[in-house]
Amino acid sequence: MTGDMDGQTRRVYWVLLFAPLVLLAALYLFPLSRVLWLSVTVPSPGFGNFEQLVSSSAIQRVLWTTLRICVLTTALALLIGYAVAYAALHLRGWRGEALLFFVLLSFWLSVLIRAFAWLTLLQSRGIVNTWLMGAGLIDQPLTLIRNEFGVVLGMVHYMIPYAALPLYANMKGIDPRLVPAARGLGAGPVHAFLKVYLPMSTPGLISAGILTFIFSLGFYVTPALLGGGRTIMISEYIAVQINDTLNWGVGSMLATTLLLSIFAILAAMSLFVDLRRVFGVR
């Protein structure tokens, strides 16, 4: 009887495991394989599409713009996210909880709503330019959108929670007595922070940096709206190739390149950090 029940349990286990695997293969792996196939077969079989990575100045310009914006976005998001996480952890009473609540609150806002909010604030007759001109600080409206500044600003705003929350989780595990102990041994506040607290929060910085940079690589809505077609990142360029020029070969090649780049980044970072902890797997 016990053997029959064990066998039935194993069958149920494999059925429950097999069903989501089939769903994953149908909804993700099959479309992904089609993208990979198109990248080497359209318009003709071979790696001619991938050769454009080194021969096309337009593609190189888009890749360089994407890399530059992602690095800048990641650096600024980490800087602000570190300050937010540190403040949320060390503020006393309800202030720290309120700060953390507002960080979490941003997750409930659509990326589209945030982008349109920045358009309202930063356009030529928006709130920011109107206030600056009314205060007599400028004579002409500043160009704050439809350029790289607007794209970076919008992306940093969206990415701050992805940087702050992993950092906050990492800082929660740091013994709060270590910095006072260093101060008691004669270290100044800056020296104690740089030599004790910052090294112990480095794993959190690495985790947050990985998440922020990878999410930034595939960003589409914010660059499309705040860039106004003048600052084009790879996701928007892929959409143009697929939807406007119907150049499926180049579009799928760029999508494949983006996917392989993310896998390469994860593989490289796995040499230095435990990716299971980065993505919350214990």
Secondary structure, DSSP 8 states (H G I E B T S, - for coil): -HHHHHHHHHHHHHHHHHHHHHHHIIIIIHHHHHHHHHHHHSSSSSSHHHHHHHH-HHHHHHHHHHHHHHHHHHHHHHHHHHHHHHHHHHS-THHHHHHHHHHHHGGGS-HHHHHHHHHHHHSTTSHHHHHHHHTTS-SS----SSSHHHHHHHHHHHHHHHHHHHHHHHHHTS-TTHHHHHHHTT--HHHHIIIIIHHHTHHHHHHHHHHHHHHHHT--HHHHHHHTTTS--HHHHHHIIIIIS--HHHHHHHHHHHHHHHHHHHHHHTTTS-HHHHTT--
